[in-house]
Amino acid sequence: MAAARCPVCGRPVAPAARPFCSRRCAEVDLGRWLTGQYVLPGSPVGEADDPAPDGAEVPDGTVPFPAGRRLDRGSGMG
């Protein structure tokens, strides 16, 4: 089995920085995402695709969970 390689520079992966070889390469990769150098294929997202505001119904009739709220993990489920 071949050793994993850093996707930025090609050096061997460091366990502490996986999947990169160093923090520097991780930050280079993040910078590429943030500046739009990497993109996911698909149609552009427009305002019509944005979710409904908190408490508003969406087309399927459900009400989205309010932003910033957390589910109570001790709610007796399961």
C-alpha positions in Angstrom: 0.0 0.0 0.0 1.4 3.4 -1.0 1.9 6.1 1.5 -0.7 8.9 1.4 0.5 12.1 -0.2 -0.4 15.7 0.6 -2.9 17.0 -2.0 -1.1 20.4 -2.1 2.6 19.6 -2.4 2.8 15.8 -2.8 4.9 15.1 0.3 4.0 12.3 2.6 1.1 13.0 4.9 1.8 13.9 8.6 -0.6 12.2 11.1 -1.1 15.5 12.9 -2.0 17.4 9.7 -3.9 14.7 7.9 -4.7 14.7 5.0 -1.9 17.3 4.5 1.8 17.2 5.3 1.8 20.3 7.4 -0.4 23.1 8.8 0.9 25.4 6.0 -0.4 23.1 3.3 -3.8 22.9 5.2 -4.0 26.7 5.2 -3.0 26.9 1.5 -5.8 24.5 0.7 -8.3 26.5 2.8 -7.2 29.7 1.1 -7.9 28.1 -2.3 -11.5 27.2 -1.2 -12.1 30.6 0.3 -10.9 32.5 -2.8 -13.0 30.3 -5.2 -10.1 28.5 -6.8 -11.9 25.2 -5.9 -15.6 24.9 -6.9 -18.1 22.0 -6.7 -19.8 21.2 -10.0 -23.4 22.0 -10.4 -25.8 24.8 -11.0 -25.2 28.1 -9.3 -27.3 28.7 -6.1 -29.6 31.7 -6.4 -31.9 33.5 -4.0 -34.8 31.2 -5.1 -32.8 28.3 -3.6 -32.3 29.9 -0.2 -34.2 28.3 2.7 -37.2 30.0 4.1 -36.6 32.4 7.1 -37.0 30.9 10.6 -40.5 29.8 11.3 -41.7 30.2 7.7 -43.1 27.2 5.9 -41.1 25.7 3.0 -42.7 24.3 -0.1 -43.1 20.8 1.4 -45.2 22.2 4.3 -42.6 21.6 7.0 -41.2 24.3 9.3 -37.4 24.5 9.4 -35.7 24.1 12.8 -34.8 27.7 14.0 -31.1 28.7 13.4 -29.0 28.8 16.6 -31.3 26.4 18.5 -30.0 23.0 19.6 -31.9 19.7 20.0 -32.1 18.4 23.6 -30.1 15.2 23.5 -31.9 14.0 26.7 -35.4 14.2 25.2 -36.2 10.6 25.8 -35.6 9.5 22.2 -34.4 5.9 21.8 
